[in-house]
């Protein structure tokens, strides 16, 4: 990829989507935070109800509009269950350069797991150096997983890091224990597969298209339970199909390492593992974070490779049904 992108890039696409949302606040049950701080702060569930539509919109912005999301019917342990479906033909851009929550955003009084295309302007992560991608644009857009509204200090910190003025920062925030926040985490099914491949040194540019599904976890009463449920939805219920080019041998060799079940930590509810890591995502086995099942379709050879399987028993325990 190009090391420096010009204006029509991820943040610009997401910036346009954010401004479309400003005309749908009541419809989506979200709010523009009125404050003295510059920039745009949209509340998707901290002090608002949010909605399923808001969750889909949040996920779309988080991938800079490069992924289509929808809620489709499915089954979980014989019970009718809503599934989140995602598909994209711009997999690296949508997932690794935008959606991945790789920025541990922290100020004196605020913490959030940050994702979205603003990461491509911040360039704080080794991922951007390896993929040779950075961008500078008019405005930056980020999604924050947090139960607090970002204040002026947060907006200015993002602006400084991304090289824009505070007026050109847009932050969309939702706690995990909210309707929209819950959904946007489950929406990361493809992203987890792509990041796992990246960590395994697979050439992610070989991936041409992707689709994925995961059960929508019940909205939890607190963020800790919500973190467990949303991650379990992907780790034990996520299914991803990737359309790739290139040889089959590398897929056969790498494939068994890709599903979450390949991690030595796998096999217990996420909360158990999270507590053991001191409630710090970044201290957990990075190879855990991937879908339960992955299928590769090789568009050059016509071969199909399948690895992993879902675990409905852990999902039933996690979802409490």
TIDONU-714104 format. One record per residue (C-alpha): residue number from 0; residue in one letter; x, y, z. Coordinates in Angstrom, 1 decimal. Last residue first. Layout:
# residues N
[NUM; "A"; [X; Y; Z]]
...
# end
This chain:
# residues 321
[320; "X"; [-30.1; -19.1; 28.4]]
[319; "X"; [-27.4; -17.3; 30.2]]
[318; "X"; [-25.6; -15.7; 27.2]]
[317; "X"; [-22.2; -16.8; 28.5]]
[316; "X"; [-23.4; -20.3; 29.6]]
[315; "X"; [-25.3; -20.8; 26.3]]
[314; "X"; [-22.3; -19.5; 24.3]]
[313; "X"; [-20.0; -21.9; 26.1]]
[312; "X"; [-22.2; -24.8; 25.2]]
[311; "X"; [-22.6; -23.6; 21.6]]
[310; "X"; [-19.0; -24.0; 20.7]]
[309; "X"; [-18.3; -23.2; 17.1]]
[308; "X"; [-15.8; -25.1; 14.9]]
[307; "X"; [-12.3; -24.6; 13.6]]
[306; "X"; [-10.8; -24.8; 10.1]]
[305; "X"; [-12.1; -25.2; 6.6]]
[304; "X"; [-10.1; -25.0; 3.3]]
[303; "X"; [-11.7; -24.7; -0.1]]
[302; "X"; [-9.8; -25.2; -3.4]]
[301; "X"; [-10.8; -23.4; -6.6]]
[300; "X"; [-7.1; -22.8; -7.5]]
[299; "X"; [-7.1; -19.1; -8.2]]
[298; "X"; [-10.1; -17.9; -6.1]]
[297; "X"; [-8.9; -19.9; -3.0]]
[296; "X"; [-11.9; -20.0; -0.7]]
[295; "X"; [-10.8; -20.0; 2.9]]
[294; "X"; [-13.1; -21.0; 5.7]]
[293; "X"; [-12.8; -19.9; 9.3]]
[292; "X"; [-14.5; -21.0; 12.5]]
[291; "X"; [-14.4; -19.9; 16.1]]
[290; "X"; [-13.5; -16.3; 15.1]]
[289; "X"; [-10.3; -14.7; 16.2]]
[288; "X"; [-8.9; -13.1; 19.3]]
[287; "X"; [-7.1; -15.9; 21.2]]
[286; "X"; [-3.8; -15.4; 19.2]]
[285; "X"; [-3.2; -12.2; 21.1]]
[284; "X"; [-2.8; -14.1; 24.3]]
[283; "X"; [-4.0; -11.6; 26.9]]
[282; "X"; [-2.0; -8.8; 28.4]]
[281; "X"; [-3.4; -6.2; 25.9]]
[280; "X"; [-6.9; -7.0; 26.8]]
[279; "X"; [-6.3; -5.9; 30.4]]
[278; "X"; [-8.8; -7.1; 33.0]]
[277; "X"; [-6.0; -8.4; 35.2]]
[276; "X"; [-5.1; -11.1; 32.7]]
[275; "X"; [-6.8; -13.9; 34.8]]
[274; "X"; [-9.9; -11.7; 35.0]]
[273; "X"; [-10.0; -11.6; 31.2]]
[272; "X"; [-9.6; -15.4; 30.9]]
[271; "X"; [-12.5; -16.1; 33.1]]
[270; "X"; [-14.5; -13.4; 31.4]]
[269; "X"; [-14.0; -15.0; 28.0]]
[268; "X"; [-15.8; -18.2; 28.9]]
[267; "X"; [-13.6; -21.3; 28.8]]
[266; "X"; [-12.2; -23.4; 26.0]]
[265; "X"; [-9.5; -21.2; 24.6]]
[264; "X"; [-6.5; -20.1; 26.6]]
[263; "X"; [-4.1; -22.4; 24.7]]
[262; "X"; [-5.1; -20.6; 21.5]]
[261; "X"; [-5.9; -22.7; 18.5]]
[260; "X"; [-9.6; -22.7; 19.4]]
[259; "X"; [-9.7; -19.0; 18.4]]
[258; "X"; [-9.5; -20.1; 14.8]]
[257; "X"; [-6.3; -19.2; 12.8]]
[256; "X"; [-3.6; -21.7; 13.8]]
[255; "X"; [-5.2; -24.6; 11.9]]
[254; "X"; [-5.1; -22.5; 8.7]]
[253; "X"; [-1.4; -21.7; 8.6]]
[252; "X"; [-0.1; -24.9; 6.9]]
[251; "X"; [-3.1; -25.6; 4.7]]
[250; "X"; [-3.2; -21.9; 3.8]]
[249; "X"; [0.5; -21.8; 2.9]]
[248; "X"; [0.0; -25.0; 0.8]]
[247; "X"; [-2.9; -23.6; -1.2]]
[246; "X"; [-1.0; -20.9; -3.2]]
[245; "X"; [-2.2; -17.5; -4.1]]
[244; "X"; [-5.5; -15.7; -4.0]]
[243; "X"; [-8.0; -15.3; -1.2]]
[242; "X"; [-11.8; -15.2; -0.6]]
[241; "X"; [-12.3; -15.3; 3.1]]
[240; "X"; [-15.2; -16.9; 5.0]]
[239; "X"; [-15.8; -16.1; 8.7]]
[238; "X"; [-17.9; -17.8; 11.4]]
[237; "X"; [-18.1; -16.4; 14.9]]
[236; "X"; [-19.9; -18.4; 17.6]]
[235; "X"; [-17.2; -19.4; 20.1]]
[234; "X"; [-14.6; -16.6; 19.9]]
[233; "X"; [-17.0; -14.1; 18.2]]
[232; "X"; [-20.0; -14.3; 20.5]]
[231; "X"; [-17.7; -15.0; 23.4]]
[230; "X"; [-16.1; -11.6; 22.9]]
[229; "X"; [-19.5; -9.9; 23.1]]
[228; "X"; [-20.6; -11.9; 26.1]]
[227; "X"; [-17.5; -11.3; 28.2]]
[226; "X"; [-17.2; -7.6; 27.5]]
[225; "X"; [-20.9; -7.2; 28.3]]
[224; "X"; [-20.5; -8.9; 31.6]]
[223; "X"; [-17.8; -6.4; 32.5]]
[222; "X"; [-19.8; -3.5; 31.0]]
[221; "X"; [-22.9; -4.0; 33.2]]
[220; "X"; [-26.5; -5.1; 32.7]]
[219; "X"; [-25.7; -7.0; 29.5]]
[218; "X"; [-27.2; -6.6; 26.1]]
[217; "X"; [-27.8; -10.2; 24.8]]
[216; "X"; [-25.1; -11.3; 22.3]]
[215; "X"; [-25.7; -11.0; 18.6]]
[214; "X"; [-24.7; -14.3; 17.2]]
[213; "X"; [-21.8; -14.0; 14.7]]
[212; "X"; [-21.5; -14.0; 10.9]]
[211; "X"; [-18.8; -13.2; 8.5]]
[210; "X"; [-18.1; -12.2; 4.9]]
[209; "X"; [-14.8; -11.5; 3.2]]
[208; "X"; [-13.2; -10.3; 0.0]]
[207; "X"; [-9.8; -10.1; -1.7]]
[206; "X"; [-7.5; -11.5; 0.9]]
[205; "X"; [-4.0; -11.8; -0.5]]
[204; "X"; [-3.1; -8.4; 0.8]]
[203; "X"; [-3.1; -10.1; 4.3]]
[202; "X"; [0.2; -11.8; 3.6]]
[201; "X"; [0.1; -14.2; 6.5]]
[200; "X"; [2.6; -13.1; 9.2]]
[199; "X"; [0.7; -15.0; 12.0]]
[198; "X"; [-0.2; -11.6; 13.6]]
[197; "X"; [-1.6; -10.4; 10.3]]
[196; "X"; [-3.7; -13.6; 10.0]]
[195; "X"; [-5.0; -13.0; 13.5]]
[194; "X"; [-5.8; -9.4; 12.6]]
[193; "X"; [-7.8; -10.5; 9.6]]
[192; "X"; [-9.8; -13.1; 11.6]]
[191; "X"; [-10.5; -10.5; 14.3]]
[190; "X"; [-11.6; -8.0; 11.7]]
[189; "X"; [-14.0; -10.4; 10.1]]
[188; "X"; [-15.9; -10.9; 13.4]]
[187; "X"; [-15.7; -7.3; 14.5]]
[186; "X"; [-19.5; -6.6; 14.2]]
[185; "X"; [-19.9; -8.3; 17.6]]
[184; "X"; [-18.2; -5.2; 19.1]]
[183; "X"; [-20.5; -2.9; 17.2]]
[182; "X"; [-23.6; -4.7; 18.4]]
[181; "X"; [-22.9; -4.4; 22.1]]
[180; "X"; [-22.1; -0.8; 21.7]]
[179; "X"; [-25.3; 0.0; 19.9]]
[178; "X"; [-27.6; -1.8; 22.4]]
[177; "X"; [-25.6; -0.8; 25.5]]
[176; "X"; [-23.3; -2.7; 27.9]]
[175; "X"; [-20.2; -2.3; 25.7]]
[174; "X"; [-20.4; 1.5; 26.3]]
[173; "X"; [-20.8; 3.7; 23.3]]
[172; "X"; [-18.9; 6.7; 21.9]]
[171; "X"; [-18.6; 8.3; 18.5]]
[170; "X"; [-15.7; 10.8; 18.3]]
[169; "X"; [-15.4; 13.4; 15.5]]
[168; "X"; [-12.3; 15.6; 15.4]]
[167; "X"; [-12.0; 18.5; 13.0]]
[166; "X"; [-12.7; 21.2; 15.4]]
[165; "X"; [-9.8; 19.9; 17.5]]
[164; "X"; [-7.4; 20.9; 14.7]]
[163; "X"; [-5.7; 18.1; 12.9]]
[162; "X"; [-2.3; 16.2; 13.3]]
[161; "X"; [-3.7; 12.9; 14.5]]
[160; "X"; [-1.9; 12.9; 17.8]]
[159; "X"; [-2.6; 16.6; 18.5]]
[158; "X"; [-6.3; 16.2; 17.5]]
[157; "X"; [-6.8; 13.0; 19.6]]
[156; "X"; [-5.3; 14.8; 22.6]]
[155; "X"; [-7.5; 17.9; 22.0]]
[154; "X"; [-10.7; 15.7; 21.9]]
[153; "X"; [-9.6; 13.9; 25.0]]
[152; "X"; [-8.9; 17.1; 27.0]]
[151; "X"; [-12.2; 18.6; 25.9]]
[150; "X"; [-14.1; 15.7; 27.4]]
[149; "X"; [-14.9; 12.2; 26.2]]
[148; "X"; [-18.3; 10.9; 27.4]]
[147; "X"; [-18.0; 7.9; 29.7]]
[146; "X"; [-19.0; 4.3; 29.5]]
[145; "X"; [-16.3; 3.5; 26.9]]
[144; "X"; [-15.7; 1.8; 23.6]]
[143; "X"; [-14.6; 4.8; 21.5]]
[142; "X"; [-15.1; 5.0; 17.7]]
[141; "X"; [-12.9; 7.5; 15.9]]
[140; "X"; [-13.2; 10.0; 13.0]]
[139; "X"; [-10.5; 12.3; 11.7]]
[138; "X"; [-10.9; 15.6; 9.8]]
[137; "X"; [-9.3; 17.4; 6.8]]
[136; "X"; [-6.9; 14.6; 6.0]]
[135; "X"; [-3.5; 13.0; 6.6]]
[134; "X"; [-3.0; 9.4; 5.9]]
[133; "X"; [-0.6; 6.6; 6.8]]
[132; "X"; [-0.1; 3.2; 5.3]]
[131; "X"; [3.0; 1.1; 4.8]]
[130; "X"; [1.4; -2.1; 5.9]]
[129; "X"; [4.3; -2.8; 8.3]]
[128; "X"; [4.4; 0.8; 9.4]]
[127; "X"; [0.7; 0.9; 9.9]]
[126; "X"; [0.7; -2.3; 12.0]]
[125; "X"; [3.4; -0.9; 14.3]]
[124; "X"; [0.7; 1.2; 16.0]]
[123; "X"; [0.7; 4.9; 16.8]]
[122; "X"; [-0.1; 6.0; 13.2]]
[121; "X"; [-2.3; 8.8; 14.4]]
[120; "X"; [-3.7; 9.4; 11.0]]
[119; "X"; [-4.5; 5.8; 10.3]]
[118; "X"; [-5.9; 5.4; 13.8]]
[117; "X"; [-8.4; 8.1; 13.0]]
[116; "X"; [-10.0; 5.5; 10.7]]
[115; "X"; [-11.9; 3.7; 13.5]]
[114; "X"; [-10.9; 2.2; 16.8]]
[113; "X"; [-10.3; 3.4; 20.3]]
[112; "X"; [-10.4; 1.3; 23.5]]
[111; "X"; [-11.2; 4.0; 26.0]]
[110; "X"; [-9.7; 5.7; 29.0]]
[109; "X"; [-10.4; 9.1; 30.6]]
[108; "X"; [-9.3; 11.4; 33.4]]
[107; "X"; [-5.5; 12.0; 32.9]]
[106; "X"; [-5.7; 10.9; 29.3]]
[105; "X"; [-5.8; 7.4; 27.7]]
[104; "X"; [-6.6; 6.0; 24.3]]
[103; "X"; [-5.3; 2.4; 23.9]]
[102; "X"; [-5.3; 2.4; 20.1]]
[101; "X"; [-5.5; -0.9; 18.3]]
[100; "X"; [-9.3; -1.4; 18.3]]
[99; "X"; [-9.3; -2.8; 14.7]]
[98; "X"; [-12.0; -1.1; 12.6]]
[97; "X"; [-9.9; 1.2; 10.4]]
[96; "X"; [-6.6; 0.1; 8.8]]
[95; "X"; [-7.0; -3.6; 9.8]]
[94; "X"; [-10.7; -4.1; 9.1]]
[93; "X"; [-12.1; -1.8; 6.5]]
[92; "X"; [-8.9; -1.1; 4.6]]
[91; "X"; [-7.6; -4.7; 4.7]]
[90; "X"; [-11.0; -6.1; 3.7]]
[89; "X"; [-12.1; -3.9; 0.9]]
[88; "X"; [-14.6; -6.3; -0.7]]
[87; "X"; [-16.7; -6.4; 2.4]]
[86; "X"; [-19.4; -8.4; 4.1]]
[85; "X"; [-20.9; -8.5; 7.6]]
[84; "X"; [-23.8; -10.4; 9.0]]
[83; "X"; [-24.9; -10.0; 12.7]]
[82; "X"; [-27.0; -13.0; 13.8]]
[81; "X"; [-30.4; -12.9; 15.5]]
[80; "X"; [-31.3; -16.2; 17.3]]
[79; "X"; [-34.1; -18.8; 16.9]]
[78; "X"; [-33.2; -21.4; 19.5]]
[77; "X"; [-31.9; -24.9; 18.6]]
[76; "X"; [-28.6; -24.3; 20.3]]
[75; "X"; [-28.2; -21.0; 18.5]]
[74; "X"; [-30.1; -20.6; 15.2]]
[73; "X"; [-30.2; -17.7; 12.7]]
[72; "X"; [-32.1; -14.8; 11.4]]
[71; "X"; [-30.2; -11.8; 9.8]]
[70; "X"; [-29.1; -8.5; 11.1]]
[69; "X"; [-27.2; -6.4; 8.6]]
[68; "X"; [-23.8; -4.9; 8.0]]
[67; "X"; [-22.1; -3.8; 4.8]]
[66; "X"; [-18.4; -3.0; 5.1]]
[65; "X"; [-16.3; -0.3; 3.5]]
[64; "X"; [-18.2; 2.6; 5.1]]
[63; "X"; [-15.1; 3.9; 7.0]]
[62; "X"; [-15.0; 0.5; 8.9]]
[61; "X"; [-15.9; 2.2; 12.2]]
[60; "X"; [-18.5; 4.3; 10.4]]
[59; "X"; [-20.3; 1.1; 9.4]]
[58; "X"; [-20.1; -0.4; 12.9]]
[57; "X"; [-21.6; 2.7; 14.4]]
[56; "X"; [-24.4; 2.8; 11.8]]
[55; "X"; [-25.2; -0.9; 12.5]]
[54; "X"; [-25.2; -0.1; 16.3]]
[53; "X"; [-27.4; 2.9; 15.7]]
[52; "X"; [-29.9; 0.8; 13.7]]
[51; "X"; [-30.1; -1.6; 16.6]]
[50; "X"; [-30.8; 1.3; 18.9]]
[49; "X"; [-29.3; 3.9; 21.2]]
[48; "X"; [-30.9; 4.6; 24.6]]
[47; "X"; [-29.0; 7.7; 25.5]]
[46; "X"; [-26.7; 8.6; 28.3]]
[45; "X"; [-23.8; 6.4; 27.5]]
[44; "X"; [-25.4; 4.7; 24.5]]
[43; "X"; [-24.5; 6.1; 21.1]]
[42; "X"; [-23.4; 9.6; 22.3]]
[41; "X"; [-21.9; 11.6; 19.4]]
[40; "X"; [-19.0; 14.0; 20.0]]
[39; "X"; [-18.2; 16.4; 17.2]]
[38; "X"; [-15.3; 18.8; 17.5]]
[37; "X"; [-14.7; 21.7; 19.9]]
[36; "X"; [-15.3; 21.6; 23.6]]
[35; "X"; [-18.0; 23.9; 25.1]]
[34; "X"; [-20.4; 21.1; 25.2]]
[33; "X"; [-23.6; 19.8; 23.5]]
[32; "X"; [-23.2; 16.1; 23.0]]
[31; "X"; [-25.0; 15.2; 19.8]]
[30; "X"; [-27.4; 12.5; 20.7]]
[29; "X"; [-28.5; 9.0; 19.7]]
[28; "X"; [-31.9; 7.4; 19.4]]
[27; "X"; [-31.3; 6.4; 15.8]]
[26; "X"; [-34.3; 8.1; 14.4]]
[25; "X"; [-33.9; 11.1; 16.7]]
[24; "X"; [-30.3; 11.6; 15.7]]
[23; "X"; [-30.8; 11.0; 12.0]]
[22; "X"; [-29.7; 14.4; 10.4]]
[21; "X"; [-26.4; 14.3; 12.3]]
[20; "X"; [-25.8; 10.8; 11.1]]
[19; "X"; [-25.2; 12.1; 7.6]]
[18; "X"; [-22.4; 14.2; 9.0]]
[17; "X"; [-20.8; 11.1; 10.5]]
[16; "X"; [-20.9; 9.3; 7.2]]
[15; "X"; [-19.1; 12.2; 5.4]]
[14; "X"; [-16.3; 12.1; 8.1]]
[13; "X"; [-16.1; 8.3; 7.6]]
[12; "X"; [-15.3; 8.7; 3.9]]
[11; "X"; [-12.8; 11.5; 4.7]]
[10; "X"; [-11.2; 9.5; 7.4]]
[9; "X"; [-10.7; 6.5; 5.1]]
[8; "X"; [-9.2; 8.4; 2.2]]
[7; "X"; [-10.0; 11.0; -0.4]]
[6; "X"; [-7.4; 13.5; 0.8]]
[5; "X"; [-4.1; 12.0; -0.2]]
[4; "X"; [-2.6; 8.8; 1.2]]
[3; "X"; [1.0; 8.4; 2.5]]
[2; "X"; [2.9; 5.1; 2.6]]
[1; "X"; [1.1; 3.6; -0.4]]
[0; "X"; [0.0; 0.0; 0.0]]
# end
